[in-house]
Amino acid sequence: SHIKENFIARHAGQVSRDNCDHEMGRRGLITTSDSNLCRDTHTFIGAPASRVKSICERAGAPYVGTLTRSFQSFPIVVCHLKNRTARFPYCQYHGRAETRHLAIQCEQGYPVHFEREIFG
């Protein structure tokens, strides 16, 4: 069940928009795989694991393709890389805080991939 905890570890929990650099680093999200390329963007969902997981159960509905859409909106912080040409360890992020519905990929009742926020 590594992949199940992985989504929660990567995406769930309270993060302030001014705290992107720290949280990205703490959770090991700054670089993609084994490169020194900075991750371009990452979304944190400001809700407990149980509430995020519930999107895959009773709190979500089928959406485009194989995605699931949350019935409720969630507070999110989206962290964007400030300088696209930056390389680790010089990755710096700016965050924006929003409240949005979410489109996620669920497998066997668990969230496994954050697809995107839903506008409107």
C-alpha positions in Angstrom: 0.0 0.0 0.0 3.0 2.3 -0.5 1.3 4.2 -3.3 -1.7 4.9 -1.1 0.4 6.6 1.7 2.5 8.2 -1.0 -0.3 10.4 -2.3 -1.2 11.6 1.2 2.5 12.2 2.0 2.9 14.2 -1.1 -0.3 16.2 -1.2 -2.3 16.3 2.0 -1.9 18.6 5.0 -1.9 22.3 5.9 0.7 24.3 3.9 0.8 28.1 3.8 1.5 29.8 0.5 4.6 31.3 2.0 5.9 27.9 3.0 6.4 26.2 -0.4 10.2 26.0 -0.3 10.2 24.4 3.1 7.4 21.9 2.5 8.6 20.9 -0.9 12.0 20.2 0.6 10.7 18.4 3.7 8.6 16.1 1.6 11.3 15.4 -0.9 9.3 16.9 -3.8 11.8 19.5 -5.2 13.4 17.4 -7.9 11.8 14.9 -10.3 13.2 11.4 -10.1 17.0 11.3 -10.2 17.7 14.6 -11.9 18.6 18.0 -10.7 15.7 19.5 -12.5 13.4 21.5 -10.2 9.8 20.3 -10.1 7.7 22.9 -12.0 4.5 22.8 -9.9 3.0 20.9 -7.0 -0.4 21.2 -5.3 -1.0 20.7 -1.6 -4.5 19.9 -0.3 -5.3 21.5 3.0 -7.3 18.7 4.5 -6.8 15.6 6.6 -6.0 12.4 4.9 -9.4 10.9 5.7 -11.2 13.8 3.9 -9.0 13.5 0.8 -9.5 9.8 0.7 -13.3 10.2 0.9 -13.3 11.8 -2.5 -12.7 8.3 -3.8 -15.6 7.0 -1.8 -18.8 8.9 -1.1 -17.5 12.4 -1.6 -16.8 12.3 -5.3 -18.3 11.5 -8.7 -17.0 10.2 -12.0 -15.4 12.9 -14.1 -13.5 13.1 -17.4 -12.0 9.8 -18.4 -11.2 7.8 -15.3 -10.9 10.7 -13.0 -13.0 11.5 -9.9 -14.3 15.0 -9.1 -14.7 16.1 -5.5 -18.2 17.2 -4.5 -16.9 19.8 -2.2 -14.2 22.4 -2.7 -10.9 22.1 -0.8 -8.4 24.7 0.3 -5.3 24.2 -1.8 -1.9 25.8 -2.1 -0.2 25.6 -5.6 3.5 26.0 -5.5 5.1 27.2 -8.8 8.8 27.3 -9.6 9.9 30.9 -9.8 12.7 30.5 -12.3 12.2 27.8 -14.9 16.0 27.5 -15.6 16.9 26.9 -12.0 18.5 23.7 -10.9 18.7 22.0 -7.5 19.6 23.3 -4.9 18.4 26.6 -6.3 14.8 25.7 -6.7 12.5 28.4 -5.2 8.7 28.5 -5.3 5.9 31.0 -4.9 2.6 29.8 -3.7 -1.0 30.7 -4.4 -3.9 29.8 -2.1 -7.3 28.9 -3.6 -10.4 27.0 -2.8 -11.2 24.6 -5.6 -12.9 21.3 -6.6 -10.3 18.6 -7.3 -9.9 16.1 -10.1 -8.0 13.1 -8.9 -7.3 9.5 -10.0 -8.5 6.9 -7.6 -7.6 3.2 -7.5 -9.4 0.7 -5.3 -10.9 3.5 -3.3 -7.6 5.4 -2.7 -6.3 8.6 -4.3 -3.2 7.8 -6.3 -2.7 10.9 -8.6 -3.6 14.6 -8.4 -4.7 15.5 -11.9 -5.8 19.2 -11.5 -7.9 21.7 -9.8 -11.3 22.4 -11.4 -12.1 26.0 -12.1 -15.7 27.1 -11.7 
